[in-house]
Amino acid sequence: DSVVVVASGKPEANNDALNIGADTRSGSVNVSSNDILTGITNFEATLLGNPSFGMIDSFVNNTLYFSVGIGAEGSAELAYQVCNLDCAGQCDTALIIINVENDGKEPELPNTITPNGDGLNEALVFDILLSNPAEEFPNNELIVFNRWGDIVYQSKPYANNWQGTNNDGKELPHGTYYYILRLDIGNRDIIRGDVTIVK
């Protein structure tokens, strides 16, 4: 009898680049296409965490499908891990480097949040605070008012984490609220809008 032994060890993950141009707001990249998987036939790639902006539409067959909103720009990193399923503990990690060109348009402003615990639309998120370096707007401030003009929430700096509560952490009732996002008062960079809490 003869025995065939095939070496199957640790995969080597390599960084990937996903470039999204100004004329498109989505793209995809197969993260395993440039990884070194010599002798490995049974492997799995897994995303680790979330990028600082944009949306992961899906991750299927080791391919990341990613999109951003109008006006989004900048760079983000997303880590992933590839593992040899035939050898426990044989894994390696790398980065997906996402570069988004400026499309010359104003960013979309959120107008609805649904803080119900399902992980979708939980918080009031401004793309401009995600796609620009934090040091660009270090003194930004969010102020939220009810329909009578009373301040119900205030945060400086704002961390894109308001989920429909007042300053004491109590849930606000369903309804429409108004906000002012002061990015840079000295340069008169102020965004105004309204947001509806849906539960």
Accessible surface in RSA format (square Angstrom, percent):
REM  Atomic radii and reference values for relative SASA: ProtOr
REM  Chains: A
REM  Algorithm: Lee & Richards
REM  Probe-radius: 1.40
REM  Slices: 20
REM RES _ NUM      All-atoms   Total-Side   Main-Chain    Non-polar    All polar
REM                ABS   REL    ABS   REL    ABS   REL    ABS   REL    ABS   REL
RES ASP A   1   202.10 141.6 115.22 114.7  86.88 205.4  42.09  99.1 160.01 159.6
RES SER A   2   105.86  89.5  74.74  99.8  31.11  71.7  47.47 101.1  58.39  81.8
RES VAL A   3   130.09  85.6  97.62  88.4  32.48  78.3 100.57  87.4  29.53  80.1
RES VAL A   4   128.30  84.4  99.31  89.9  28.99  69.9 102.39  89.0  25.91  70.3
RES VAL A   5   131.14  86.3  99.82  90.4  31.32  75.5 102.68  89.2  28.47  77.2
RES VAL A   6   104.31  68.6  80.34  72.7  23.97  57.8  83.34  72.4  20.98  56.9
RES ALA A   7    89.00  81.8  68.86 106.3  20.14  45.8  77.73 109.5  11.27  29.9
RES SER A   8    34.75  29.4  19.29  25.7  15.46  35.6  18.26  38.9  16.49  23.1
RES GLY A   9    34.59  42.7   0.00   N/A  34.59  42.7  28.11  77.1   6.48  14.5
RES LYS A  10   129.30  63.1 100.23  61.5  29.07  69.2  46.60  41.9  82.70  88.1
RES PRO A  11     2.40   1.7   0.00   0.0   2.40   8.7   0.11   0.1   2.29  14.2
RES GLU A  12    84.88  48.7  84.36  63.8   0.52   1.2  26.99  52.2  57.88  47.3
RES ALA A  13    11.25  10.3   0.00   0.0  11.25  25.6   0.00   0.0  11.25  29.8
RES ASN A  14    47.54  32.8  44.55  43.0   2.99   7.2  16.12  38.8  31.42  30.4
RES ASN A  15    82.69  57.0  64.29  62.1  18.40  44.3  17.25  41.5  65.45  63.3
RES ASP A  16    10.22   7.2   4.27   4.2   5.95  14.1   5.90  13.9   4.32   4.3
RES ALA A  17    64.86  59.6  41.56  64.1  23.31  53.0  41.56  58.5  23.31  61.7
RES LEU A  18     8.58   4.8   7.01   5.0   1.57   4.0   8.58   6.0   0.00   0.0
RES ASN A  19   108.47  74.8  82.82  80.0  25.66  61.8  31.83  76.6  76.64  74.1
RES ILE A  20     1.16   0.7   0.00   0.0   1.16   2.8   0.73   0.5   0.43   1.2
RES GLY A  21    20.12  24.8   0.00   N/A  20.12  24.8  15.20  41.7   4.92  11.0
RES ALA A  22    42.96  39.5  30.61  47.2  12.35  28.1  30.73  43.3  12.23  32.4
RES ASP A  23   141.22  98.9  99.25  98.8  41.97  99.3  52.33 123.2  88.89  88.6
RES THR A  24    56.99  40.5  51.06  51.8   5.93  14.1  41.11  55.2  15.88  24.0
RES ARG A  25    45.71  19.2  40.69  20.7   5.02  11.9  40.60  55.5   5.11   3.1
RES SER A  26    59.50  50.3  51.29  68.4   8.21  18.9  19.41  41.3  40.08  56.2
RES GLY A  27    23.67  29.2   0.00   N/A  23.67  29.2  21.28  58.4   2.39   5.4
RES SER A  28    57.69  48.7  34.76  46.4  22.93  52.8   2.71   5.8  54.98  77.0
RES VAL A  29    25.17  16.6  19.18  17.4   6.00  14.4  25.17  21.9   0.00   0.0
RES ASN A  30    59.03  40.7  52.51  50.7   6.52  15.7  17.00  40.9  42.03  40.6
RES VAL A  31     0.00   0.0   0.00   0.0   0.00   0.0   0.00   0.0   0.00   0.0
RES SER A  32    14.45  12.2   8.79  11.7   5.66  13.0   0.43   0.9  14.02  19.6
RES SER A  33    90.18  76.2  47.83  63.8  42.35  97.5  42.66  90.8  47.52  66.6
RES ASN A  34    64.42  44.4  48.69  47.1  15.73  37.9  38.90  93.6  25.53  24.7
RES ASP A  35    15.33  10.7   0.00   0.0  15.33  36.3   0.00   0.0  15.33  15.3
RES ILE A  36    85.76  48.8  81.48  60.7   4.29  10.3  84.15  60.6   1.61   4.4
RES LEU A  37    35.36  19.7  21.64  15.5  13.72  34.5  23.33  16.4  12.03  32.4
RES THR A  38   114.17  81.2  94.83  96.1  19.35  46.1  83.75 112.5  30.43  46.0
RES GLY A  39    35.97  44.4   0.00   N/A  35.97  44.4  19.84  54.5  16.12  36.1
RES ILE A  40    12.97   7.4   1.86   1.4  11.11  26.8   2.06   1.5  10.91  29.6
RES THR A  41   127.46  90.7  96.06  97.4  31.41  74.8  77.36 103.9  50.10  75.7
RES ASN A  42    65.05  44.9  63.03  60.9   2.03   4.9  14.90  35.9  50.15  48.5
RES PHE A  43    56.45  28.2  36.44  22.6  20.01  52.1  36.44  22.1  20.01  57.3
RES GLU A  44    95.26  54.7  91.55  69.3   3.71   8.8  18.64  36.1  76.62  62.6
RES ALA A  45     9.23   8.5   0.00   0.0   9.23  21.0   0.00   0.0   9.23  24.5
RES THR A  46    64.44  45.8  62.90  63.8   1.54   3.7  49.87  67.0  14.57  22.0
RES LEU A  47    33.76  18.8  17.70  12.7  16.06  40.4  17.70  12.4  16.06  43.2
RES LEU A  48    73.73  41.1  61.71  44.1  12.02  30.2  65.41  45.9   8.32  22.4
RES GLY A  49    55.49  68.4   0.00   N/A  55.49  68.4  35.49  97.4  20.00  44.8
RES ASN A  50   123.84  85.4  95.86  92.6  27.99  67.4  24.27  58.4  99.57  96.2
RES PRO A  51    15.99  11.7   3.13   2.9  12.86  46.7   3.22   2.7  12.77  79.4
RES SER A  52    62.99  53.2  46.09  61.5  16.90  38.9  51.69 110.1  11.30  15.8
RES PHE A  53     3.36   1.7   0.72   0.4   2.63   6.9   3.36   2.0   0.00   0.0
RES GLY A  54    35.68  44.0   0.00   N/A  35.68  44.0   8.59  23.6  27.09  60.7
RES MET A  55   124.95  64.7 121.26  80.3   3.69   8.8  96.08  81.7  28.87  38.2
RES ILE A  56    46.80  26.6  25.17  18.8  21.63  52.1  25.17  18.1  21.63  58.7
RES ASP A  57    75.77  53.1  43.50  43.3  32.27  76.3  25.97  61.1  49.80  49.7
RES SER A  58    43.33  36.6  35.26  47.1   8.07  18.6  32.60  69.4  10.73  15.0
RES PHE A  59    55.17  27.6  27.25  16.9  27.91  72.6  27.25  16.5  27.91  79.9
RES VAL A  60    81.37  53.5  76.41  69.2   4.96  12.0  80.08  69.6   1.29   3.5
RES ASN A  61   126.77  87.4 105.43 101.9  21.34  51.4  33.68  81.0  93.10  90.0
RES ASN A  62    34.22  23.6  30.98  29.9   3.24   7.8   0.00   0.0  34.22  33.1
RES THR A  63    18.88  13.4  18.88  19.1   0.00   0.0   8.85  11.9  10.03  15.2
RES LEU A  64     0.00   0.0   0.00   0.0   0.00   0.0   0.00   0.0   0.00   0.0
RES TYR A  65    96.72  45.2  96.72  55.0   0.00   0.0  57.74  43.4  38.98  48.0
RES PHE A  66     0.72   0.4   0.00   0.0   0.72   1.9   0.00   0.0   0.72   2.1
RES SER A  67    24.91  21.0  24.80  33.1   0.11   0.3  14.44  30.8  10.46  14.7
RES VAL A  68    12.37   8.1   0.00   0.0  12.37  29.8   4.74   4.1   7.63  20.7
RES GLY A  69    23.96  29.5   0.00   N/A  23.96  29.5  16.57  45.5   7.39  16.6
RES ILE A  70    63.71  36.3  63.20  47.1   0.51   1.2  63.20  45.5   0.51   1.4
RES GLY A  71    11.41  14.1   0.00   N/A  11.41  14.1   0.06   0.2  11.35  25.4
RES ALA A  72     1.23   1.1   0.96   1.5   0.27   0.6   1.22   1.7   0.01   0.0
RES GLU A  73    59.95  34.4  59.95  45.4   0.00   0.0   6.27  12.1  53.69  43.8
RES GLY A  74    25.52  31.5   0.00   N/A  25.52  31.5  23.71  65.1   1.81   4.0
RES SER A  75    79.02  66.8  52.73  70.4  26.29  60.6  31.46  67.0  47.56  66.6
RES ALA A  76     5.87   5.4   0.00   0.0   5.87  13.4   5.81   8.2   0.06   0.2
RES GLU A  77   103.74  59.6  84.43  63.9  19.32  46.0  25.49  49.3  78.25  63.9
RES LEU A  78     2.14   1.2   0.76   0.5   1.38   3.5   2.14   1.5   0.00   0.0
RES ALA A  79    29.27  26.9  26.10  40.3   3.18   7.2  26.10  36.8   3.18   8.4
RES TYR A  80     0.00   0.0   0.00   0.0   0.00   0.0   0.00   0.0   0.00   0.0
RES GLN A  81    56.67  31.7  56.21  41.1   0.47   1.1   0.14   0.3  56.54  42.9
RES VAL A  82     0.00   0.0   0.00   0.0   0.00   0.0   0.00   0.0   0.00   0.0
RES CYS A  83    24.31  18.4  24.31  27.1   0.00   0.0  10.18  25.8  14.12  15.2
RES ASN A  84     3.33   2.3   0.03   0.0   3.30   7.9   0.00   0.0   3.33   3.2
RES LEU A  85    92.92  51.7  61.56  44.0  31.36  78.8  64.74  45.5  28.18  75.8
RES ASP A  86    90.96  63.7  57.05  56.8  33.91  80.2  23.69  55.8  67.27  67.1
RES CYS A  87    39.28  29.7  33.98  37.9   5.30  12.5  11.64  29.5  27.64  29.8
RES ALA A  88   105.10  96.6  69.00 106.5  36.10  82.1  78.55 110.6  26.55  70.3
RES GLY A  89    71.07  87.6   0.00   N/A  71.07  87.6  35.80  98.3  35.27  79.0
RES GLN A  90    61.12  34.2  60.90  44.5   0.22   0.5   5.70  12.1  55.42  42.0
RES CYS A  91    30.81  23.3  22.41  25.0   8.40  19.7   8.91  22.6  21.90  23.6
RES ASP A  92    38.50  27.0  34.49  34.3   4.01   9.5   4.62  10.9  33.88  33.8
RES THR A  93    70.98  50.5  57.01  57.8  13.97  33.3  24.83  33.4  46.15  69.8
RES ALA A  94    10.14   9.3   1.36   2.1   8.78  20.0   9.76  13.7   0.38   1.0
RES LEU A  95    57.30  31.9  57.30  41.0   0.00   0.0  57.30  40.2   0.00   0.0
RES ILE A  96     0.00   0.0   0.00   0.0   0.00   0.0   0.00   0.0   0.00   0.0
RES ILE A  97    57.33  32.6  57.33  42.7   0.00   0.0  57.33  41.3   0.00   0.0
RES ILE A  98     0.00   0.0   0.00   0.0   0.00   0.0   0.00   0.0   0.00   0.0
RES ASN A  99    54.88  37.8  53.91  52.1   0.97   2.3  22.72  54.7  32.16  31.1
RES VAL A 100     9.63   6.3   0.00   0.0   9.63  23.2   0.87   0.8   8.75  23.7
RES GLU A 101   105.40  60.5  99.14  75.0   6.26  14.9  40.09  77.5  65.31  53.3
RES ASN A 102    81.25  56.0  62.48  60.4  18.77  45.2  18.10  43.6  63.16  61.0
RES ASP A 103    24.44  17.1   4.27   4.2  20.17  47.7   4.88  11.5  19.56  19.5
RES GLY A 104    69.66  85.9   0.00   N/A  69.66  85.9  34.94  95.9  34.72  77.8
RES LYS A 105   128.81  62.8 112.95  69.3  15.86  37.8  66.55  59.9  62.26  66.3
RES GLU A 106   148.91  85.5 137.85 104.3  11.06  26.3  63.36 122.6  85.55  69.8
RES PRO A 107    28.17  20.5  20.79  18.9   7.38  26.8  20.79  17.2   7.38  45.9
RES GLU A 108   100.44  57.7  87.49  66.2  12.94  30.8  38.21  73.9  62.23  50.8
RES LEU A 109    79.39  44.2  55.34  39.6  24.05  60.5  55.93  39.3  23.46  63.1
RES PRO A 110    32.34  23.6  18.68  17.0  13.66  49.7  30.79  25.4   1.55   9.6
RES ASN A 111    93.31  64.3  89.90  86.9   3.41   8.2  12.83  30.9  80.48  77.8
RES THR A 112    50.29  35.8  43.70  44.3   6.59  15.7  24.96  33.5  25.33  38.3
RES ILE A 113     1.10   0.6   1.10   0.8   0.00   0.0   1.10   0.8   0.00   0.0
RES THR A 114    28.84  20.5  28.84  29.2   0.00   0.0  24.09  32.4   4.76   7.2
RES PRO A 115    23.80  17.3   6.71   6.1  17.10  62.2   7.09   5.9  16.71 103.9
RES ASN A 116    88.82  61.2  52.78  51.0  36.03  86.8  30.31  72.9  58.51  56.5
RES GLY A 117    71.27  87.9   0.00   N/A  71.27  87.9  35.30  96.9  35.97  80.6
RES ASP A 118    85.00  59.5  51.25  51.0  33.75  79.8  42.16  99.2  42.84  42.7
RES GLY A 119    60.01  74.0   0.00   N/A  60.01  74.0  31.92  87.6  28.08  62.9
RES LEU A 120   127.97  71.3 126.44  90.5   1.53   3.8 127.97  89.9   0.00   0.0
RES ASN A 121    94.64  65.3  77.18  74.6  17.46  42.0   9.49  22.8  85.15  82.3
RES GLU A 122    30.46  17.5  27.10  20.5   3.36   8.0  22.88  44.3   7.58   6.2
RES ALA A 123    19.74  18.2  10.26  15.8   9.48  21.6  10.26  14.4   9.48  25.1
RES LEU A 124     0.00   0.0   0.00   0.0   0.00   0.0   0.00   0.0   0.00   0.0
RES VAL A 125    55.82  36.7  48.80  44.2   7.02  16.9  48.80  42.4   7.02  19.0
RES PHE A 126     2.40   1.2   1.27   0.8   1.14   3.0   2.40   1.5   0.00   0.0
RES ASP A 127    33.41  23.4  30.91  30.8   2.50   5.9   3.42   8.0  29.99  29.9
RES ILE A 128    36.46  20.7  34.85  26.0   1.60   3.9  36.03  25.9   0.43   1.2
RES LEU A 129    30.95  17.2  10.15   7.3  20.80  52.3  11.97   8.4  18.99  51.1
RES LEU A 130    55.74  31.0  41.69  29.8  14.04  35.3  43.57  30.6  12.17  32.8
RES SER A 131    11.73   9.9   2.20   2.9   9.53  22.0   2.58   5.5   9.16  12.8
RES ASN A 132    31.19  21.5  23.43  22.6   7.76  18.7   2.43   5.8  28.76  27.8
RES PRO A 133    78.81  57.4  64.50  58.8  14.31  52.0  76.78  63.4   2.03  12.6
RES ALA A 134    87.91  80.8  67.09 103.5  20.82  47.4  76.65 107.9  11.27  29.8
RES GLU A 135   133.88  76.9 114.85  86.9  19.03  45.3  66.36 128.4  67.51  55.1
RES GLU A 136    86.71  49.8  66.71  50.5  20.00  47.6  32.70  63.3  54.01  44.1
RES PHE A 137    20.96  10.5  18.45  11.4   2.50   6.5  19.17  11.6   1.78   5.1
RES PRO A 138    79.22  57.7  61.73  56.3  17.49  63.6  68.60  56.6  10.63  66.1
RES ASN A 139   103.46  71.3  94.70  91.5   8.76  21.1  20.60  49.6  82.86  80.1
RES ASN A 140     9.50   6.5   9.50   9.2   0.00   0.0   0.00   0.0   9.50   9.2
RES GLU A 141    17.99  10.3  17.99  13.6   0.00   0.0   0.90   1.7  17.09  14.0
RES LEU A 142     0.00   0.0   0.00   0.0   0.00   0.0   0.00   0.0   0.00   0.0
RES ILE A 143     7.41   4.2   7.41   5.5   0.00   0.0   7.41   5.3   0.00   0.0
RES VAL A 144     0.00   0.0   0.00   0.0   0.00   0.0   0.00   0.0   0.00   0.0
RES PHE A 145    42.32  21.2  42.32  26.2   0.00   0.0  42.32  25.7   0.00   0.0
RES ASN A 146    23.85  16.4  22.01  21.3   1.84   4.4   6.37  15.3  17.48  16.9
RES ARG A 147   176.38  74.1 145.41  74.1  30.97  73.7  47.81  65.3 128.57  77.9
RES TRP A 148   177.12  71.1 143.99  69.7  33.13  77.8 124.43  66.3  52.69  85.5
RES GLY A 149    49.47  61.0   0.00   N/A  49.47  61.0  29.11  79.9  20.36  45.6
RES ASP A 150    80.98  56.7  76.17  75.8   4.82  11.4  23.77  55.9  57.21  57.1
RES ILE A 151    86.63  49.3  59.13  44.1  27.50  66.3  59.13  42.6  27.50  74.6
RES VAL A 152    19.72  13.0  14.46  13.1   5.26  12.7  18.19  15.8   1.53   4.2
RES TYR A 153    31.76  14.8  31.76  18.1   0.00   0.0  16.23  12.2  15.53  19.1
RES GLN A 154    78.00  43.6  61.56  45.0  16.44  39.1  14.30  30.4  63.70  48.3
RES SER A 155    24.41  20.6  17.80  23.8   6.61  15.2   9.72  20.7  14.69  20.6
RES LYS A 156   128.30  62.6  93.83  57.6  34.47  82.1  43.84  39.5  84.46  90.0
RES PRO A 157    83.91  61.2  75.52  68.8   8.38  30.5  75.52  62.4   8.38  52.1
RES TYR A 158     9.03   4.2   0.00   0.0   9.03  23.5   0.17   0.1   8.85  10.9
RES ALA A 159    72.45  66.6  45.94  70.9  26.51  60.3  56.60  79.7  15.85  42.0
RES ASN A 160    20.58  14.2  11.05  10.7   9.54  23.0   8.01  19.3  12.58  12.2
RES ASN A 161    84.04  58.0  70.67  68.3  13.36  32.2  26.31  63.3  57.72  55.8
RES TRP A 162     2.36   0.9   0.27   0.1   2.10   4.9   2.36   1.3   0.00   0.0
RES GLN A 163    82.98  46.4  77.34  56.5   5.64  13.4  13.23  28.2  69.75  52.9
RES GLY A 164     0.23   0.3   0.00   N/A   0.23   0.3   0.00   0.0   0.23   0.5
RES THR A 165    32.39  23.0  32.39  32.8   0.00   0.0  19.79  26.6  12.60  19.1
RES ASN A 166    37.04  25.5  35.15  34.0   1.90   4.6   8.26  19.9  28.78  27.8
RES ASN A 167    92.45  63.8  59.06  57.1  33.39  80.4  31.55  75.9  60.90  58.9
RES ASP A 168   117.33  82.2  84.07  83.7  33.26  78.6  19.59  46.1  97.73  97.5
RES GLY A 169    52.98  65.3   0.00   N/A  52.98  65.3  28.54  78.3  24.44  54.7
RES LYS A 170   143.73  70.1 138.46  85.0   5.27  12.5  86.56  77.9  57.17  60.9
RES GLU A 171   132.31  76.0 105.76  80.0  26.56  63.2  36.67  70.9  95.65  78.1
RES LEU A 172    15.51   8.6  15.06  10.8   0.45   1.1  15.38  10.8   0.13   0.4
RES PRO A 173    96.57  70.4  85.80  78.2  10.77  39.1  96.38  79.6   0.19   1.2
RES HIS A 174   116.14  63.5  93.31  64.9  22.83  58.4  64.35  66.3  51.79  60.3
RES GLY A 175    20.27  25.0   0.00   N/A  20.27  25.0  20.27  55.6   0.00   0.0
RES THR A 176    57.01  40.5  43.81  44.4  13.20  31.5  22.94  30.8  34.06  51.5
RES TYR A 177    13.19   6.2  13.19   7.5   0.00   0.0   6.99   5.3   6.20   7.6
RES TYR A 178   103.77  48.4 103.77  59.0   0.00   0.0  67.09  50.4  36.68  45.2
RES TYR A 179     4.04   1.9   1.19   0.7   2.85   7.4   0.05   0.0   3.99   4.9
RES ILE A 180    34.95  19.9  34.95  26.0   0.00   0.0  34.95  25.2   0.00   0.0
RES LEU A 181     0.00   0.0   0.00   0.0   0.00   0.0   0.00   0.0   0.00   0.0
RES ARG A 182    75.90  31.9  75.50  38.5   0.39   0.9   1.92   2.6  73.98  44.8
RES LEU A 183     9.61   5.4   6.95   5.0   2.66   6.7   7.16   5.0   2.44   6.6
RES ASP A 184    47.52  33.3  42.03  41.8   5.49  13.0  10.15  23.9  37.38  37.3
RES ILE A 185   106.68  60.7  96.14  71.6  10.54  25.4  96.14  69.2  10.54  28.6
RES GLY A 186    71.93  88.7   0.00   N/A  71.93  88.7  39.82 109.3  32.11  71.9
RES ASN A 187   104.50  72.1  82.43  79.7  22.07  53.1  18.32  44.1  86.18  83.3
RES ARG A 188   209.28  87.9 189.01  96.3  20.28  48.3  61.78  84.4 147.50  89.4
RES ASP A 189    56.83  39.8  51.67  51.4   5.16  12.2  11.48  27.0  45.35  45.2
RES ILE A 190    60.37  34.4  34.06  25.4  26.31  63.4  34.06  24.5  26.31  71.4
RES ILE A 191    28.37  16.1  25.16  18.7   3.21   7.7  28.37  20.4   0.00   0.0
RES ARG A 192   158.42  66.5 138.21  70.5  20.22  48.1  53.72  73.4 104.70  63.5
RES GLY A 193    24.55  30.3   0.00   N/A  24.55  30.3  20.78  57.0   3.76   8.4
RES ASP A 194    63.81  44.7  59.91  59.6   3.91   9.2   3.51   8.3  60.30  60.1
RES VAL A 195     0.00   0.0   0.00   0.0   0.00   0.0   0.00   0.0   0.00   0.0
RES THR A 196    34.27  24.4  34.27  34.7   0.00   0.0  20.03  26.9  14.24  21.5
RES ILE A 197     0.00   0.0   0.00   0.0   0.00   0.0   0.00   0.0   0.00   0.0
RES VAL A 198    55.80  36.7  55.50  50.2   0.30   0.7  55.50  48.2   0.30   0.8
RES LYS A 199   110.76  54.0  50.08  30.7  60.68 144.5  69.67  62.7  41.10  43.8
END  Absolute sums over single chains surface
CHAIN  1 A    11377.5       8491.2       2886.3       5775.0       5602.5
END  Absolute sums over all chains
TOTAL         11377.5       8491.2       2886.3       5775.0       5602.5
